[in-house]
Amino acid sequence: MKNNFRKTENKKGFTLIELLAVIVILAVIALIATPRIMGAIEEARMNSNKNSVYGIVKAAESLYASSLINEEEIQKNENILDQIEYSGNKPDSGEVIITENSDVKAALVFGEKCFLKIGTEVEITDNIEECEIPIGDLPEDENIAYIYDSSNAGENATPCLIEGSEFTHILDKRDDETYKVTMIGEQCWFAENLAYTDNGNLACLTNEWNDEAPFDSCDTHSTDWGTEVLYQWNAAMDGSTEEGSQGLCPIGWNIPTDDEWTDLERAVCDYAENADCETTFPYGSGTERGTNESSKLKSENNWDGINAVGFNALPAGDRSPTVELNGVGFYALWWTSTIEPTDEWSSDAWRRYLEMNQDASVYRQPNRKNAGYSVRCILNQ
């Protein structure tokens, strides 16, 4: 009898080594792909939330237009988020307002991000604890613009205020230079040294230093952190001798007076909870003043301070009429707009001086106007 068994082929399965190799390859692929996938998911989430912000703003605009048509009143600068009907993601918290100029502004929190819609774009930051709309509208004219940009504000800087509106920068339209600012006590200060030279003064424009009157030269030099400008006193004051003059500062700002510097020192003294701030920084007296205020003013980067109040002092050095540039990296000096009144020739002006010593005091001294120092501007008070 014939066997009709069908011949079968031997089927070969995965060996253990081959199976492990496949697992390893899949793991490597997953390891490479996962961050990209997660990044894509996060980007999609951010875009979705950003689109929701635009949708909420659009709904607020529609609500406001409807109120005008129906002669209904919407309170300006009041949060109207709960009055808006919109589609999209719901924020965890936030506010939407109609400003006095009928613009819609929004500050909304989604998860761990703050979505701020002040101008035409949505700004995303990690600062959800201060996810708020700056009050009011910042002024702007042909000479200067005030800017709120919390994502690029100076380290430890506090936004300044103009008529209730917060700003973190100014744009000097004379030369399109942008400066960070910080509020210290009741004063708004530049958080960077002035860099303006284009006032038609040839000595400033060409770096030609004159060791005789009128002492209106400038010196521009490069440092590890950028370009710095040192001014003789008459250059900084732009020819004026009046205390508190605008000098080379932008319009609305002035070369700080000796008293305004003293107010700054007192505010830093109070911030540091040091003793005797009123008597340590008296008006019109003192050379080495305070205890450790210097460290609170100096930058943590490129110097030896902690920059506690956002002033961000950097050691730009100085220049004398007979010696080349010196002291860069070791000390910083700034002019005041106040002349030393006891000098019979009126050839001295008060200055401030910080040196390379972490817990040093602030030095207040008069010096000849032919020296070259840095300049900080202060908002007119």
Beta strands, then each sheet from edge to edge (+ up, - down):
strand 1: 93-98
strand 2: 104-110
strand 3: 113-117
strand 4: 122-125
strand 5: 144-147
strand 6: 160-162
strand 7: 165-167
strand 8: 169-172
strand 9: 177-184
strand 10: 187-190
strand 11: 218-223
strand 12: 226-231
strand 13: 253-254
strand 14: 288-289
strand 15: 331-339
strand 16: 348-355
strand 17: 362-368
strand 18: 378-379
sheet 1: 1+ 2- 3+ 4-
sheet 2: 5+ 8- 9+ 10-
sheet 3: 6+ 7-
sheet 4: 11+ 12-
sheet 5: 13+ 18-
sheet 6: 14+ 17- 16+ 15-
end
